[in-house]
Amino acid sequence: MEIVPIVPGTDNEYSLAAIPWLVDKGQVHDVRWFPTSTIEVDESYVGNGRWWNVKGDRGALTLILYPSVSATQVLYLECTRPMPALYTDDAALPNVAKEELAAALAYDEVLKYLGSEGVGTIQQRASYRAARVLHRPELRRLFRENRPKPRFSPAKGPYPPVAHQPFKAR
């Protein structure tokens, strides 16, 4: 989970191209802000006529804000950073990665390879497949413990909210 400060300026749209690892709209979970400088509690940018959305166009993401904020206001983008791929033997895990999860994933890949067709005898493949089935609950537990846990923000629709009309008599 990453919290990235951005200064969007006075325009309603802000390009997120400066964040190279942000490639999917699903990575953005919330936009937070401090309504006044005296309050030290951040809140979501949704509600009371405020609204935000992320638009993807040809690989570039754009943050849309309604209404626009002042040029001095800092917003905080809550998003999930993907882990880098570990294709080679000399690739290193990032500092935030859990070694226990990486080891369990590597063990699962080895069992998957050893249980595939064309490797070993039928009995050996069956024993590797059985070991992989026994390893699956541990792998699920590690995924559950180590998955990103974003804060839940208020629901937002795909369009800015319409002004509320007061109740009227018929």
Buried (B, 14 or more C-beta within 10 A) or exposed (E): EBEBEBEBBEEBEBEBEEBEEBBEEEBBBBBBBBEEEEEEEBBBBBEEEBBBBBEEEEEEBBBBBBEBBEEEBEBBBBBBBEEEEBEEEEEEEEEEBEEEBBEBBEBBEEBEEBBEEEEBEEEEBEBBBEBBEEBEEEBEEBEEEBEEEBEEBEEBEEEBBEEEEEEEEE
